[in-house]
Amino acid sequence: MKTVFIISDATGETAERMVRAATMQFSEPVQIKLFSRVRLESELEALLEKAAEQRALVVFTVVNAEERELIGKLVERHNVETVDLIGALISKLALYLGSAPAGVPGLLHTINEDYFRRIEAVEYAVKNDDGAEPRNLPKADIVLVGISRTSKTPLSTYLAQRGLKCANVPLVLGVDPPEELSQVDDRKVFGLIVQPDMLMRIRQARLSHLGMPNDSSYGQRAHIENEIAYSREIFRKHANWPVIDVTNRAIEETAADILRIYQERGLSPT
């Protein structure tokens, strides 16, 4: 799998969104690694060495001209392919406006409406994790539904950091989903599924970590298959819910699929 390093002297969130949007135009899988607030020469040197080893493409957003010049020298030394996302734009704007840029990292991310929306979304995800407060489900931008250990919580947190109020609902064998789930727009609900072999490994590792017996039904294949069958039955009753298999997938990959479908459906954060 090809790798893209994103190096930023601020948060790097804008660069990450741009790169992810661009990679969606290609069928080949791409691993994206974000390195934020990189401002020391030693840090840059280490990252570019690592990029050279992995033959990664380096995308950087560094507003300080001296740091960009340093990156240029290091890139030549390590023979790394790079894309300067902001340097060319700053240079053109400086010529057009007839003034010098401030060169201060992070000005793009000053406190604004988008910042407060992300904070609100993270708070919502925490309060509505694992089926807590089902009365709040109709307020969600996205609702994730699945049995235990299908990445619901980390996905909710990841999506919340992008400004989406994300709740998740656990499916428990033989227990009906909360009534409030039926009040949510079907376009906002996503089912999560995982293959039994992987789920069994995850759950047995979880049992071991908690010091619980490995013969608990929670980690047994027969019980897991029954849970998966139950979740599929729920999903069949809601044909408009996209069902995403999270087996062997990074959180970022699954989130990208969810966001793509969400946007294709013409939805946006409330």
Buried (B, 14 or more C-beta within 10 A) or exposed (E): EBBBBBBBBBBBBBBBEBBBEEBEEEEEEBBBBBBBEBEEEEEBBEBBBBBBEBEBBBBBBBBBBEBBEBBEEBBEEBEBEBBBBBBEEBBEEEEEEEEEBEBEBEEBBEEEEEEEBBBBBBEBBEEBBEBEBBEBBBEBBBBBBBBBBBBBBEBBBBBBBBBBBBBBBBBBBEEEBBEBBEEBEEBBBBBBBBEBEBBBEBBBEBBEEEEEEEEEEBBBEEBBEBBBEBBBEBBEEBEEBBBBBBBEBEBBBBBBBBBEBBEEBEBEBE
